[in-house]
Structure formats: structure tokens, C-alpha cells
């Protein structure tokens, strides 16, 4: 039974990899969702992009279902390029609208952030229109930063000099983050679920420490995965200035995001 189950898992993995390879080559099936990021006045100041893959048989898949395969096989290179190109097209369409000043955050994985192709891909996608690079923010998971800090530095410094900004995502999830804060050009930190959900006295003290370090480093602070008004109030009182989560909007397609921004009459 074990051998049969393992064989089935292997077959499913190979089939999914083949389908992903075809989708990456044809640039079909991938979709982008945008989740609003708001300030203390609930004004939308930006968005985070989320990648989805609409598989012909399995339906709409979240990244955890296919990104590991993409990184292991090298397919993350064409998929990542597609994401940059699509976001750039969308941002160009925001010109002369209330969405024009918004910045967009794009997650980059460990294979991308250390690669030789990241800088050319970003420049090719966003460098063709005015202020394109300065409105792009790349999100790097704290675990990736702690694992590949030195290997990431060249790419980050090059892009930072061109105007691209970086967010440290999941900030504070690791006990080892404190001494690494200023070694790379991060100018924003995203406080993860570990610190935004638990309001115990012990975790509140850790949150205060994280926020104090960030303020001292002159970094913008975003509280992620905020789902209730109580959470928002607690985090605002703690010193968070920007927020993201279901309380302010789930990840939505580009048409819905534009409508949401227009409805809120963005002022940035």
C-alpha cells in the first residue's frame, strides 16, 4: 500500500510539473490578485500582488501548490518574468487616475532574489515608463533573508539604487532577526501573524521591541493579516501606521481592485 501511495504521489507530481511547464512556456493560466494596503486613515496607499494558477482540472491553485515545483525546476524564472510584465502593464494603465501614485508589492522567492536574471527582468518590465521602478516594492520573506543575506546583497543594492524598494516580510517571526535589520537596503518591514494575532503580555512586549527597532531604523511598518477591528485598534495603539488584511479587503482581481480604490477616493 505504501509503494502504491508513493507511486501515485510521484505520478501526480510529474503531471503537475508537466502542466506547469506548459503554462510557463505558453504564459497561460496564471492570474494576479491585488490586496489593498491602507494607512491609519484607511486610505489605500498600495497593494500586494498574489499569484494564482488556474489549472484545467484542479481549479484555482494558490502558490503553495506549485511554487516549490517552479523553484526546483527553474520555471520560476519565466513565471516571475510574467508577473513583473503583467504588473507593469497594469500600473501603466493607472496613469492619470487615482491609482497612479500607488506602489505595488511583489513577492520574490529565494531562487529569484539570488539569481542573475532578477535585475534584468525588473528593469525590462518597469524601466520603460516614468517612475516605474520607484513604485515597485519587492517583498522578501524573513526566512529567505536569514538564509541568503549575503547572496542577496548585490541584486538588492543594484535595484535599490534604481529606485526599487524592499520589504522584509514576516518580520519578527524568527528570534534571530534583530542583528540583521540594517545589513541590506530594506526600508519597510511587514509584521507577521505571529505578532499581530497574539495579544498576550509576553507577545505585546516582543511587538513593542520589534516596532521600536523599526522606528529607530526609520523603516515603514505594515501590520499584515489584520482581520478584526480589535486587532487593528491594538496594532495602531502599538505604533503600526499601515495595515493589510481581510478587514480592508481580500486579494481581488484588477478590475475589483480599481473599483475599490475609486470607491474610497484615494488620497496619497
Order of alpha helices (4+ residues) and beta strands (2+ residues): alpha-beta-beta-beta-alpha-alpha-beta-alpha-alpha-beta-alpha-beta-beta-alpha-alpha-beta-alpha-beta-alpha
